[in-house]
Amino acid sequence: MLDQVVEWLALRPGAVIADGTLGGGGHARAIAERVGPAGLVIGLDRDPAAIEAAARNLAGLPVRLAQANFCDLPEVLEQIDVPAVDGALLDLGISSDQLADPERGFSFSADGPLDLRFDPTEGEPAKRLINRLSAEHLANLIYEYGEERYSRRVARAIVERRHEHPIETAAELAELVRRCVPRSPHERIDPATRTFQALRIAVNDELKSLEIALRRIPDWLRPGGRLAVISFHSLEDRRVKEAFRRDDRWQVLTPKPLRPNEDETERNSRARSAKLRVAARK
């Protein structure tokens, strides 16, 4: 949703914008080109590979990079002596580069390790999580974070399989989940999607990071500055919607979420579930 983000952030030359989810750097590049040499884009990402790639791909543009969680944006701004920003972007979820890396476990067909961490040096990989939790805890996690109706069936299958041998790869887990979850002929998404979403949210503590960021970012936005958030599932979108509506510091600019146009969804199937919400600091 690049064009909508650029439009709704109301970019101007000289503006200072924080991109809290740098990813492949596409949004950061477009924003940097519009704020120009007098402006600045502060790019954050938890993934060290994303920071390394962005350092190469965004060379020559007014961009400063930091490997950090977006909920830690205030600390990053303090470190680089930036008192406030004119806008901020959070593009939640996983990037195309992460999906393409078989060693990260984000792709269902990956034969590499089932990791799912944004920062591979921090926290517990998903393969360790699913091989130690009880069936009850696994089912609750998959239901709460993946909204998977068949969570108990999936959890029992995981526990039964690990009695034979530990589950190590994304491909093995995806195959197991597909056997447990019925698929409607009209359903587009892979049956393993919700389970993988749940595990990814859990190992990265994504919802807690989002809640913290939504509380902290307004204090670092100049009056009139805008926050744009792209979410990909209801757990994220619900938190963004409620934060924008309940926090008196925000003026909601998008009463209903914006959706990608048909051309974008045809080019990128992942965009089908994207929702963009924007609010301005009062």
C-alpha positions in Angstrom: 0.0 0.0 0.0 2.9 2.3 -0.9 0.9 5.0 -2.6 -1.7 5.3 0.2 1.0 5.4 2.8 2.9 8.2 1.0 -0.4 10.1 0.5 -1.7 9.8 4.1 1.6 10.6 5.8 1.3 14.0 4.1 5.0 14.1 3.4 6.8 17.4 2.8 10.4 18.3 2.1 12.5 18.5 5.3 10.2 16.2 7.3 11.5 13.7 9.8 9.8 10.3 9.5 10.2 7.1 11.5 9.8 3.8 9.6 9.5 1.3 12.5 9.3 -1.8 10.2 12.0 -1.3 7.6 11.8 -4.7 6.0 12.9 -4.5 2.3 13.2 -0.7 2.4 10.5 0.0 -0.1 8.5 2.4 2.1 11.7 4.0 3.4 13.0 4.7 -0.1 9.7 6.3 -1.2 9.5 8.4 1.9 13.2 9.5 1.7 12.8 10.6 -1.9 9.8 12.8 -0.9 11.3 14.4 2.3 14.5 15.1 0.3 18.0 15.8 1.5 16.8 18.3 4.1 14.6 15.6 5.7 15.4 12.3 7.4 14.0 8.8 7.6 14.8 6.9 10.7 14.6 3.2 9.8 14.1 0.5 12.5 13.9 -3.2 12.2 14.5 -6.1 14.6 16.0 -8.2 11.9 19.8 -7.7 11.5 19.6 -9.0 7.9 17.1 -6.3 7.0 19.3 -3.6 8.5 22.3 -4.9 6.6 20.4 -5.0 3.3 18.9 -1.6 3.8 22.4 -0.1 4.4 23.3 -1.1 0.9 20.0 -0.5 -0.8 19.3 2.9 0.7 22.9 4.3 0.4 22.9 8.0 -0.6 19.4 8.7 0.7 18.7 10.7 3.9 18.2 7.6 6.1 19.6 6.5 9.5 19.2 2.9 10.5 18.9 1.2 13.9 18.4 -2.5 14.7 15.6 -2.1 17.3 12.0 -3.0 18.1 9.6 -0.2 17.0 8.3 0.0 20.6 11.8 1.3 21.5 11.5 4.2 19.1 11.8 6.8 21.9 15.2 5.3 23.0 16.4 5.3 19.4 15.4 9.0 18.9 17.1 10.0 22.2 20.3 8.3 21.0 20.5 10.3 17.8 19.3 13.5 19.4 16.0 13.8 17.5 13.4 15.4 19.8 10.3 14.5 17.7 9.2 13.2 14.3 6.7 14.5 11.8 5.3 11.0 11.1 5.7 7.3 11.6 4.9 4.1 9.8 4.4 0.6 11.1 4.0 -2.1 8.5 3.3 -5.1 10.6 3.9 -8.8 10.0 6.7 -10.4 7.9 8.6 -9.1 4.9 9.1 -10.7 1.5 12.8 -11.1 2.3 12.0 -13.1 5.4 9.6 -15.3 3.6 12.2 -16.0 0.9 14.9 -17.1 3.4 14.5 -20.9 3.9 16.6 -20.7 7.1 14.1 -18.5 8.9 11.1 -20.9 8.8 8.5 -18.3 7.7 7.7 -20.1 4.5 5.6 -23.2 4.8 7.7 -25.1 2.3 11.0 -24.4 4.0 13.2 -27.4 4.8 15.3 -25.2 7.1 14.8 -24.9 10.8 11.4 -23.7 12.2 12.7 -20.5 13.7 10.2 -17.6 13.1 12.1 -15.0 15.1 12.6 -11.6 13.6 15.9 -11.3 15.4 17.6 -14.8 15.3 19.8 -13.9 18.2 17.0 -13.1 20.6 14.4 -15.3 22.3 13.2 -18.8 21.8 12.8 -20.3 18.3 9.4 -21.8 17.4 10.8 -25.3 17.1 11.8 -25.3 20.7 8.5 -23.8 21.8 6.3 -26.5 20.1 8.5 -29.3 21.4 8.2 -28.3 25.0 4.7 -26.9 25.6 1.9 -29.1 26.8 -1.0 -29.9 24.4 -3.3 -27.6 26.4 -0.9 -24.6 26.3 -0.2 -25.2 22.6 -3.9 -25.3 21.8 -4.6 -22.1 23.8 -1.7 -20.3 22.0 -2.8 -21.4 18.5 -6.4 -20.4 19.3 -5.6 -17.1 20.9 -3.0 -15.8 18.4 -4.1 -17.7 15.3 -7.8 -17.8 15.8 -7.7 -21.4 14.7 -10.9 -23.4 15.3 -9.0 -26.7 15.1 -6.3 -25.6 17.6 -6.9 -28.6 19.9 -6.6 -31.0 17.0 -3.4 -29.4 15.8 -1.9 -29.4 19.3 -2.7 -33.1 19.9 -1.1 -33.9 16.5 2.1 -31.9 17.4 2.4 -33.7 20.7 1.9 -37.1 19.1 4.5 -36.4 16.4 7.1 -35.2 18.9 6.8 -38.5 20.8 8.3 -40.0 17.7 10.8 -37.3 17.0 11.1 -33.5 17.5 9.5 -31.3 14.9 12.4 -29.3 13.4 11.3 -27.7 10.1 8.6 -25.4 8.8 7.7 -27.9 6.0 7.2 -30.7 8.6 4.9 -28.6 10.8 2.9 -27.3 7.8 2.3 -30.8 6.5 1.1 -31.9 10.0 -1.3 -28.9 10.3 -2.7 -29.5 6.8 -3.8 -33.0 7.9 -5.7 -31.6 10.9 -7.4 -28.6 9.4 -10.1 -29.1 6.8 -9.8 -26.8 3.8 -12.9 -25.4 2.0 -12.7 -25.4 -1.8 -13.2 -21.7 -1.8 -10.6 -20.9 0.9 -7.5 -19.1 -0.5 -5.1 -19.3 2.4 -3.1 -22.4 3.3 -4.5 -24.3 6.3 -1.2 -23.9 8.1 -1.4 -20.1 8.0 -3.1 -19.5 11.3 -0.9 -21.9 13.2 2.3 -20.3 11.8 0.8 -16.8 12.6 0.2 -17.9 16.2 3.7 -19.2 16.7 5.3 -16.2 15.1 3.3 -13.8 17.3 4.3 -15.8 20.4 8.1 -16.1 19.7 8.3 -12.4 18.8 5.9 -11.1 21.4 4.4 -9.0 18.6 1.1 -7.9 20.2 2.8 -6.6 23.3 5.3 -4.7 21.2 2.4 -3.1 19.2 0.5 -2.1 22.4 3.6 -0.5 23.9 4.4 1.3 20.6 0.8 2.7 20.3 1.1 4.1 23.9 4.6 5.6 23.4 4.7 7.0 19.9 2.2 9.9 20.4 4.6 11.5 22.8 7.3 11.6 20.1 5.1 13.0 17.3 4.9 16.7 16.7 1.3 18.2 16.8 -0.3 17.3 13.5 2.2 14.4 12.9 0.7 11.2 11.6 1.0 7.6 12.4 0.1 5.1 9.7 -0.3 1.4 10.6 -0.7 -1.5 8.2 -2.1 -4.6 9.8 -2.7 -8.1 8.3 -5.0 -9.8 10.8 -7.8 -8.9 13.2 -5.6 -9.2 16.4 -3.4 -6.3 15.1 -6.1 -4.2 13.5 -8.3 -4.4 16.6 -5.5 -3.0 18.8 -4.8 -0.2 16.4 -8.5 0.7 16.1 -9.0 0.8 19.8 -5.9 2.8 20.5 -6.8 5.4 18.0 -10.3 5.7 19.3 -9.7 5.6 23.0 -6.5 7.7 23.3 -7.4 11.4 23.5 -4.0 12.3 21.9 -5.2 11.0 18.5 -7.4 12.4 15.8 -8.7 9.5 13.7 -8.3 10.2 10.0 -9.5 6.9 8.6 -12.8 5.9 10.4 -12.7 2.8 8.3 -9.5 1.0 7.3 -8.2 1.6 3.8 -7.7 -1.5 1.7 -5.3 -2.1 -1.2 -6.6 -1.7 -4.7 -7.3 -4.6 -7.1 -4.1 -4.1 -9.0 -2.0 -4.5 -5.9 -3.7 -7.6 -4.7 -3.2 -9.2 -8.1 0.5 -8.4 -7.9 0.9 -9.5 -4.3 -1.5 -12.0 -2.8 -0.4 -11.1 0.7 -1.9 -7.7 0.3 -5.4 -9.0 0.2 -5.6 -8.9 4.0 -3.9 -5.6 4.5 -5.6 -2.7 6.3 -4.3 0.8 6.7 -5.3 3.0 9.6 -4.0 6.6 10.0 -4.3 9.0 13.0 -2.9 12.5 13.6 -1.4 13.8 16.9 -3.6 16.5 18.3 
